[in-house]
Amino acid sequence: MKDFWDIVSADASAAGLSVNPRSSLLSRLRQLQRSLRHKPGFACVFWLRLNQLFVQKGWRGQFRIRRWRYYRFSSDISPYATIGPGFFLPHPADVTVGSTAVVGKGVTLYNGVTLGSKRLGGDAGMPRLGDGVIVYTGAKVFGAIKVGNNSEIGALSLCNKDVPENSVMYGIPPNVTLKPKI
């Protein structure tokens, strides 16, 4: 796994911010202070990364951080989910990610997005999102499906089948089209 500060730096650059992972700790904390105050999406991702660090190290307080994140940002992103660097939440409200979901590098999730299983209370069969995927407002992605790299899932869509690379999925029932080459 990458270093904590390298992942935070990648998340910050996805949000249009700058956190230098090689600067002194005091300098990094100053950079974070400014970023956390003005970008709630980055703040949500930073506290998620800190929660994941607590889980990974087995430190106490991981449940309190998760509850605080839930109430502060109105999103339920499991610290057990595998989320790659460059994760971006433009509007962090009402985002739900299940505990065994896999999210690739450079993924953007808008508000109201749900990544979950088809069974109530079960973690079996969570989605796997590739690198560079964008999931727009209100989209629901259910089941053990794979979304290919650089794909998009349209707003208010129900995605319950695999999406190939470089394509757009939209609507209910799901319609898939390839992105035009530029």
N, C-alpha and C positions, 0 to 999 in steps of 0.2 A: 504494500500500500504506500502511496505517496505520503510525504510529510504533510502534517496538518496545515502549515502555513503556505505550502505550495498549492494545496486545494483551495484554501481561502483566497489566495491571490488569483487563481483561475476564476473562482466565483465572482470576485470583485471586478475583474476585467470584463466578464460577461455582463455585469450591471453598469459598465462604463466608469468604473472607479479604478483606483490604483492602490494596491497594497504590496509593498516590496518585501518578499519573504526573506531577503538577505540583509535587511537593515536591522538596527538594534531593536530589542523588544520594546523599549519606550517609544521609538519612532513608529513601529507597527501599531502600537496601542493608540497613538495620536491619530494615525491614519484611519484606524477603525472607528474611533470615537466620532469623527466627522461623518464617516460613511454610514454608521448605524443610525445616526440622528436624522439624516436627510433621505435615506433610501430604505423604506420599510421592507421592500422585497429582498434586498441584500441582508438586512437585519434578520429576517426570518431564516434565510439560508445559513447565515453565520451561526445563529443559535442552534440550528439543526446540526451543523458540523461539530459544534462544541458538544452537543448531546451525543452524537455518534462517537466522539473521542472518549467521553465518559463510559459509554457502553463497551467500546473496544478495550479500554484499559481496566474495566471492572471497578471503576471508582463509584463511591456512594454519591447520591444526589441525582442520578440520571432520571429517575421518575419525576422528581420535582422540576427539573429543567423541562421535561416533556410536557407536564401539566402547565407550566408557565407559558411555554410556547403556544400551547393550545388556546389558552385564554388571551394571550397578548395579540396573536396574529390570526385567530379564528381558523387555523388550519391544523389538520391532523396528519402530519407526515411522520411515519414510523422511523425511529432511529436505527432500526434493524434493516431497512431497505438499502439496497446497493445503489448508490447514486454517484455518478461520475463527476469529475471536476467541470467547472463551467456551468453549473446548474443556475438557472435564472427564473425568478418569480416576479414578473412585472407588477402583479397585484396578488399578494399572498393570501387573501381571504378565501376561505372555503375550499382549500386544496386538500385532497385526501390521497395519500399514497400508502398502500398496504405493506406489511412487514417483509414479504418476500419478493416484492416487485424489484425489477432491475431497470435502472435508468442510465443510459449511456452518457457520454461526454457532450457538453454544450447543448443540453436539452432545455427548452423553455416551456413552462406550464403556466397558463393564464388562470384567472380566478374561476372557481367552481369546477375544477377538473377532478375527476376521481379515477384512480388506478386501483382496481380491486378484483377480488375473485367473484365467481358466479354464485358460490355457496355462502350463505349467511354464517358468519362466525368462523369461516375456514380460510386458511392462508394458501391452500393448495390451488394451483392454477392462477398465478398472478401474471400480469403482462410483463413483457421485456421490450423496452424501447431502445432503439439503436442510437447512434451518435447524430447530433444535429436535428433531432426531432422537435417539432413545435406542435403543442396541443393547445388549441384555442379555447376560449371561454365556454364553460359549461359542458364540455365534452366528457363522456364517460367511456372508459376503456375497461372492459371486463373479461376475465378468463385468461387462460394460458395462451395468449396470442403474442405474436412477434410483430413489431412495427419496425420496418427497415430504416436504414440510415437516411438522413435528409428528407424524411417524409413529413407530411403535415396532416393533422386531424382537425377538421373544421369545427366551428363553433356549434354547440348544441347537438353534436353528433353522438351516436351510439356505436362504438367500435367493438364488435364482437367476432371479428375474423381477421386473419393475418393481412398486413399491409406491406406490399413489396417496397424495395428501396426507391427513392426519388419519385414518390407518388403522393397524391392527395386523396384523403378519404373524407367523405362528407355525407350528411343526411341520415335519416332513419327510414328504411333499412340502409345499411352502408353501401355507398357507391365509391368505387376506386378508379381514379384516372391517373395517368402518368403526368408528371410535370413537363411542361414544354421546355425543350433545350434552347438555351439562349446563345 
